[in-house]
């Protein structure tokens, strides 16, 4: 009898999808990853019973778990090993700050540099693990989807510079927090705070465990950001978190996204 595996619905190399993927992998939970193309994902999310249209979504039988934080909660509850919870008392505060600032502005910066002039560079990551039928529909929808994404993420002529400033401030905050040579952001062990910050900064830290961020094709401006920021202590810390807690992922692939 074939054992049921939960389905993780993703946008390929989405930052928030990597966060959920890492949590499931870290807990040793077997799952099937399925990609949905942007645009079409809104229809498919409603069909599966999700309350919103954002990804990632985890389908566990009739249960729909939506959002990377909720998926971490589910994984913590599902994990059988004691002492392996990702949730610590103060970890959610840092997780929320990282989601709301780092995640939002890494995504906005990437889209601001790609969608207006280089949409072909954004598309591979967005369409990763997508079925042929869904890819065909997603391709037809892509011109409209691209315009909708630019509006949704406020991709204006000043968006890239605005998001860089926001990220610089957060990187300063994290560098200061790590200045005492701590290994982890909360207490003395790996938590959802570390997983979140590392996941959301991975496109610029370029850890070896995620080959897509090292081997993908990106605009020169994003490459320059990565080279400049990789010298920061927090980016060195991100690569250390990946080395220590993230095995090379079978789900990694082709681009930079959310």
Long-range contacts (C-beta under 8 A, 24 or more apart in sequence): 3-30, 4-61, 5-30, 5-31, 5-32, 6-31, 6-32, 6-58, 6-59, 6-60, 6-61, 7-31, 7-32, 7-33, 7-34, 7-58, 7-59, 8-32, 8-33, 8-34, 8-56, 8-57, 8-58, 8-71, 9-34, 9-35, 9-36, 9-41, 9-44, 9-45, 9-48, 9-55, 9-56, 9-57, 9-58, 9-59, 10-34, 10-35, 10-36, 10-55, 10-56, 10-128, 10-129, 10-251, 11-35, 11-36, 11-38, 11-41, 11-55, 11-56, 11-125, 11-126, 11-128, 11-257, 11-258, 12-124, 12-125, 12-126, 12-127, 12-128, 12-129, 12-253, 12-254, 12-255, 12-257, 13-125, 13-128, 13-210, 13-212, 13-213, 13-252, 13-253, 13-254, 13-255, 13-256, 13-257, 14-55, 14-56, 14-125, 14-257, 14-258, 15-103, 15-106, 15-107, 15-199, 15-200, 15-202, 15-203, 15-257, 15-258, 16-55, 16-56, 16-67, 16-68, 16-99, 16-103, 16-199, 16-200, 16-258, 17-55, 17-56, 17-68, 17-258, 18-199, 18-202, 18-210, 19-68, 19-72, 19-195, 19-196, 19-199, 19-200, 20-56, 20-58, 20-68, 20-71, 20-72, 21-56, 21-249, 21-251, 22-195, 22-199, 22-246, 22-249, 23-68, 23-71, 23-72, 23-75, 23-86, 23-192, 23-195, 24-58, 24-71, 24-75, 25-246, 25-247, 25-249, 25-251, 26-75, 26-86, 26-195, 26-245, 26-246, 27-75, 27-76, 27-78, 27-79, 27-81, 27-84, 27-86, 28-79, 29-75, 29-78, 29-79, 31-58, 33-129, 33-251, 34-129, 34-131, 35-127, 35-128, 35-129, 35-130, 35-131, 35-134, 36-130, 36-134, 37-126, 37-127, 37-130, 37-134, 37-135, 37-137, 37-138, 37-139, 37-141, 37-145, 38-126, 38-138, 38-145, 38-149, 39-138, 39-141, 39-142, 39-144, 39-145, 39-148, 40-134, 40-137, 40-138, 40-141, 44-134, 68-99, 68-196, 69-95, 69-99, 69-192, 72-192, 72-195, 86-190, 86-191, 86-192, 86-195, 87-191, 87-192, 88-186, 88-187, 88-189, 88-191, 88-192, 88-193, 89-186, 90-186, 90-187, 90-193, 91-185, 91-186, 91-191, 91-192, 91-193, 92-192, 92-193, 93-193, 94-185, 94-186, 94-193, 94-196, 94-197, 95-192, 95-193, 95-196, 98-170, 98-193, 98-196, 98-197, 98-200, 99-196, 99-200, 101-166, 101-167, 101-170, 102-167, 102-170, 102-197, 102-200, 102-201, 103-196, 103-200, 103-258, 105-163, 105-166, 105-167, 105-170, 106-163, 106-167, 106-200, 106-201, 106-203, 106-204, 106-258, 107-153, 107-257, 107-258, 108-153, 108-154, 108-155, 108-159, 108-163, 109-159, 109-160, 109-163, 109-164, 109-167, 109-222, 109-225, 110-203, 110-222, 110-256, 110-257, 110-258, 111-149, 111-150, 111-153, 111-155, 111-159, 112-153, 112-155, 112-159, 112-160, 112-163, 113-160, 113-218, 113-219, 113-221, 113-222, 114-218, 114-219, 114-222, 114-256, 115-146, 115-149, 115-150, 115-155, 116-150, 116-155, 117-219, 118-219, 119-146, 121-216, 121-217, 121-218, 121-219, 121-255, 122-255, 122-256, 122-257, 123-255, 124-216, 124-254, 124-255, 125-212, 125-216, 125-253, 125-254, 125-255, 125-256, 125-257, 126-255, 126-257, 128-253, 128-254, 128-255, 129-251, 129-253, 160-221, 164-225, 171-229, 171-232, 171-234, 171-235, 174-234, 174-237, 175-232, 175-233, 175-234, 178-233, 178-234, 178-237, 179-233, 183-240, 190-241, 190-244, 190-245, 194-241, 194-245, 195-241, 195-245, 197-234, 197-238, 198-237, 198-238, 198-241, 198-242, 198-246, 201-234, 201-235, 201-238, 202-238, 202-242, 203-256, 204-229, 204-230, 204-235, 205-229, 205-230, 205-235, 205-238, 205-239, 205-242, 206-230, 206-239, 207-238, 207-239, 207-242, 207-243, 207-246, 208-239, 208-242, 208-243, 208-248, 209-242, 209-243, 209-246, 209-247, 209-248, 209-249, 209-252, 210-242, 210-249, 210-252, 211-248, 211-252, 212-252, 212-253, 212-254, 212-255, 212-256, 213-256, 216-254, 216-255, 216-256, 218-256, 222-256
